[in-house]
Amino acid sequence: MKKHFQSGQSSSYEARRDKLLRLQSVVRRFEEDIFRALYDDLHKGKEEAWATEIGIVHAEIRQALSQLTSWMRPKRVGTNLANLPSSSHIYNEPLGVVLVIAPWNYPFMLLLSPLIGAIAAGNAAVLKPSEYAPATDALIKKMISETFAPEEIMVVQGDGATVLPAMMNHFRFDHVFFTGGTTVGRIIYQMAASQLVPVTLELGGKSPCVVEADANIEVAARRIALAKFSNAGQMCIAPDYILVHHSVKDKLVDALKDHIRKFYSGDPAKSEDFGRIINEKQFRRLVAYLQQGRILEGGKTDESARYIAPSILDEVSPDAPIMKEEIFGPILPVLTYKSMEEALQVIARNPNPLAFYIFTNSEKREKAWIESVPFGGGCVNNTAWHFTNPSLPFGGRGYSGTGACHGKFSYDCFSHRKSVMKTPTWFDPGIKYPPFKGKLSLFKKLIR
């Protein structure tokens, strides 16, 4: 792969476009197989699989194809007085051989979406799907191996705890893109740091959802329930917990219950639109959370089916494990607040969330919340949908990650911005050359 990249065969516009078109074609050709794999791994219905995985991949490919010429074109920037009449440009060049590591919750989209940026930027790529989504893992291996030469794009399977150190400790990648939990993210970061490899970490965290007293409660409940219980809550940007003004708590809880039943019927276990927990380990972790508050809705479980009903918890202690760890499941704690300061103290217990959501009809309150909470990205009067806009950078800060992706931001992630200044030879003033004595005042004027 390294030799292939160094040959320059993958960096031309034609080569990049050809790979994007091949990826687009294979995703279309295997659509039914992708549906089946995602259902086998996570019980995702076709509609949810399309909206949250396949459709997003297609949208990113289309944008890359339409914008690739513009993205690759050197950008002219200004030149300061001291360097006139030079001209200055920024060139984007590919990094080399990059590694993309995907999680199991959106095992198709979160692997191929970064790959699109890597291809558009002219790189060779190694893909590591999650072994915890075995059907999708096997399908991606088949799709990529049938579509790309191994020196272009390679899929590596196996236990991540074994495979990743074996690769990263014996080969220097030019960039590592990791999506997953903070614990593993730290390990990836440490392995990359030992070889000074740049990384993008898309992690998680406890994403708060604030509902002000003046919010449209019906709309808030509908939009919170959609994001929280999609993929059975196994979404890094799902609202992790609600902070609702005490005066509208009961109204919000009633509306949430109503929308859960509208979405998934009175028995979500029979709904084709409600997912399953990925494995027994995660199932048991989530069941333990159900004991840490008073269940207002749901609470039913079935270990043999890895099913946990959409659940709402009340009377949750701020010191309980459920309020210290990312839930990553269909359990929604509801906390109340009386003042913004009180709510901010709760949020500060888990700083720098990946996402933050605020429901209010007051632009003043909206502005105050956005400016008071450091977070990766988020929504006003909505939840999670900012992820679907490729014009917005997606990424965290601090404990929730570093770097950003989507659209042009993915292209930038896998590119080096190379600065080049071109100076003509027809003008070559002697002031720039020694002897410098007596030129200090003129230097100061030029710099100022």
PyMOL commands that set and color helices and strands:
alter all, ss='L'
color gray80, all
select helices_A, chain A and resi 2-6+13-29+31-42+46-72+81-83+109-120+134-147+160-168+182-193+217-233+246-264+268-270+280-292+303-305+321-323+340-347+363-372+385-388+398-400+407-413+430-432+440-447
alter helices_A, ss='H'
color red, helices_A
select strands_A, chain A and resi 75-77+87-94+97-101+124-128+153-155+175-179+199-202+208-211+241-245+294-297+301-302+307-308+311-314+331-337+355-359+377-380+401-402+415-422
alter strands_A, ss='S'
color yellow, strands_A
deselect
rebuild
show_as cartoon
